[in-house]
Amino acid sequence: MKTLDLSDLSFLVVDDSVYMRKLMRTLLAGFGVRSVAEADSADAAIESIRASLPDIVLCDWEMPKRSGISLLDEIRGSRQKELRFMPVIIVSGYSEQSRVQTARDHGANHYLVKPVSAASLYSRIARTVLVEADFVEAGAFFGPDRRFRNEDEYDGEERRGR
């Protein structure tokens, strides 16, 4: 994977754990990121998002009062285009497939399981930056198209027409 210049991107790290916010900040700094804001709750995060419109939000799932999924719902439900299309990576200590599905069903761009490694975080950020996701609105769902595919990869007999 090619090395990306992330120095001009701004991030918001949302986690109730001071330790996790510091770890994420340190990892992001190691990738060359210069602008990292922090929030310790979903309510503080929405204030920060409205004030500074970060390029990418890294959000913990489990937090007191309001979950990261609740924050994601508020972002995707916004009437403000810059908020609604904002990339959100859910970070969680839970790795069950049902959690991943739930996060994607609420419009998460990606899901990252704790403990976080530099490689796994960089991978999710790179996919977010390099692969421009089409957004879909279908019924109650609004979020990035969850079908990761490369149109030119498959050329078999079951390939759908354009």
C-alpha positions as CSV (number, residue, x, y, z in Angstrom):
1,M,0.0,0.0,0.0
2,K,1.3,3.4,-0.9
3,T,2.1,5.9,1.9
4,L,-0.4,8.7,2.1
5,D,0.2,12.3,3.1
6,L,-2.3,12.7,5.9
7,S,-0.8,16.0,7.2
8,D,-3.6,18.2,5.8
9,L,-6.5,16.0,7.2
10,S,-8.2,16.8,10.5
11,F,-9.5,14.1,12.8
12,L,-11.8,14.0,15.7
13,V,-11.2,11.1,18.2
14,V,-14.3,10.4,20.3
15,D,-13.8,8.1,23.3
16,D,-14.6,8.3,27.0
17,S,-11.2,6.8,27.8
18,V,-8.3,9.3,28.1
19,Y,-5.9,6.4,27.4
20,M,-7.6,5.5,24.1
21,R,-7.7,9.2,23.0
22,K,-4.0,9.6,23.8
23,L,-3.2,6.3,21.9
24,M,-5.1,7.3,18.9
25,R,-3.6,10.8,18.9
26,T,-0.1,9.2,19.1
27,L,-0.8,6.8,16.2
28,L,-2.2,9.6,14.1
29,A,0.8,11.8,14.8
30,G,3.0,8.9,13.7
31,F,1.1,9.0,10.3
32,G,1.9,12.7,10.0
33,V,-1.5,14.0,11.0
34,R,-1.2,17.5,12.5
35,S,-4.8,18.3,13.4
36,V,-6.5,16.0,16.0
37,A,-9.3,17.1,18.2
38,E,-10.7,15.0,21.1
39,A,-14.1,14.5,22.6
40,D,-15.0,12.4,25.6
41,S,-18.7,12.0,24.8
42,A,-21.1,11.9,21.9
43,D,-22.5,15.3,23.0
44,A,-19.1,16.9,23.1
45,A,-18.3,15.3,19.8
46,I,-21.3,16.8,18.0
47,E,-20.4,20.3,19.3
48,S,-16.8,19.8,18.1
49,I,-18.0,18.5,14.7
50,R,-20.3,21.5,14.2
51,A,-17.5,23.9,15.2
52,S,-14.7,22.5,13.1
53,L,-16.0,19.9,10.6
54,P,-13.2,17.3,10.8
55,D,-12.3,15.3,7.8
56,I,-12.6,11.9,9.6
57,V,-14.3,10.9,12.9
58,L,-12.9,8.0,14.9
59,C,-15.6,7.1,17.4
60,D,-15.8,4.6,20.2
61,W,-19.1,2.5,20.3
62,E,-19.5,2.2,24.1
63,M,-19.7,5.4,26.0
64,P,-21.7,6.6,29.0
65,K,-25.0,8.4,28.3
66,R,-24.9,8.1,24.5
67,S,-23.2,5.5,22.3
68,G,-21.1,6.1,19.2
69,I,-24.0,4.6,17.2
70,S,-26.2,7.4,18.5
71,L,-23.6,9.9,17.4
72,L,-23.4,8.2,14.0
73,D,-27.2,8.4,13.7
74,E,-27.1,12.1,14.4
75,I,-24.4,12.7,11.8
76,R,-26.1,10.6,9.1
77,G,-29.5,12.2,9.9
78,S,-28.2,15.8,9.6
79,R,-29.5,18.2,7.0
80,Q,-26.1,19.7,6.8
81,K,-24.4,18.0,3.8
82,E,-20.8,18.4,5.3
83,L,-22.0,16.5,8.4
84,R,-24.1,13.9,6.7
85,F,-21.3,12.7,4.4
86,M,-18.5,12.9,7.0
87,P,-16.5,9.7,7.1
88,V,-17.0,7.9,10.4
89,I,-14.9,4.9,11.6
90,I,-16.5,3.1,14.6
91,V,-13.9,1.7,17.0
92,S,-15.0,-1.0,19.5
93,G,-13.7,-3.6,21.8
94,Y,-16.4,-5.9,20.4
95,S,-15.7,-8.0,17.3
96,E,-18.9,-9.8,16.8
97,Q,-20.3,-9.8,13.3
98,S,-23.6,-8.5,14.6
99,R,-21.8,-5.4,15.9
100,V,-20.1,-4.8,12.6
101,Q,-23.4,-5.2,10.8
102,T,-25.1,-2.8,13.1
103,A,-22.4,-0.2,12.6
104,R,-22.7,-0.5,8.9
105,D,-26.5,-0.5,9.1
106,H,-26.3,2.9,10.8
107,G,-23.9,4.3,8.1
108,A,-20.4,3.7,9.4
109,N,-17.7,3.9,6.8
110,H,-15.5,1.3,8.6
111,Y,-15.3,-0.7,11.8
112,L,-12.1,-1.1,13.8
113,V,-11.7,-3.6,16.7
114,K,-9.7,-2.7,19.8
115,P,-6.9,-3.2,20.7
116,V,-6.0,-1.0,17.8
117,S,-2.7,-1.5,16.0
118,A,-1.0,1.2,13.9
119,A,-1.4,-1.1,10.8
120,S,-5.2,-1.6,11.3
121,L,-5.9,2.1,11.9
122,Y,-3.8,3.1,8.9
123,S,-5.6,0.5,6.8
124,R,-9.1,1.9,7.7
125,I,-7.9,5.5,7.2
126,A,-6.3,4.7,3.8
127,R,-9.5,2.9,2.6
128,T,-11.5,5.9,3.7
129,V,-9.3,8.3,1.9
130,L,-8.6,6.3,-1.3
131,V,-11.9,4.7,-1.9
132,E,-14.6,7.3,-2.5
133,A,-17.8,5.6,-1.3
134,D,-21.0,6.3,-3.0
135,F,-23.7,7.2,-0.5
136,V,-27.1,5.4,-0.6
137,E,-30.4,6.4,0.8
138,A,-32.9,3.5,1.0
139,G,-35.8,3.7,3.4
140,A,-34.4,4.5,6.8
141,F,-30.8,3.9,5.8
142,F,-28.4,6.6,4.7
143,G,-24.7,6.0,4.5
144,P,-21.9,4.7,2.4
145,D,-22.6,1.9,0.0
146,R,-21.5,-1.2,1.9
147,R,-20.6,-3.2,-1.2
148,F,-16.9,-3.2,-1.6
149,R,-16.1,-4.2,-5.1
150,N,-13.9,-3.5,-8.0
151,E,-16.0,-3.3,-11.2
152,D,-13.1,-4.7,-13.3
153,E,-12.2,-7.6,-11.1
154,Y,-14.8,-10.1,-12.0
155,D,-15.5,-11.0,-15.7
156,G,-17.4,-14.3,-15.3
157,E,-20.7,-15.4,-16.7
158,E,-22.7,-14.2,-13.8
159,R,-21.4,-10.6,-14.1
160,R,-24.3,-8.2,-14.3
161,G,-24.5,-5.8,-17.2
162,R,-23.8,-2.2,-16.8
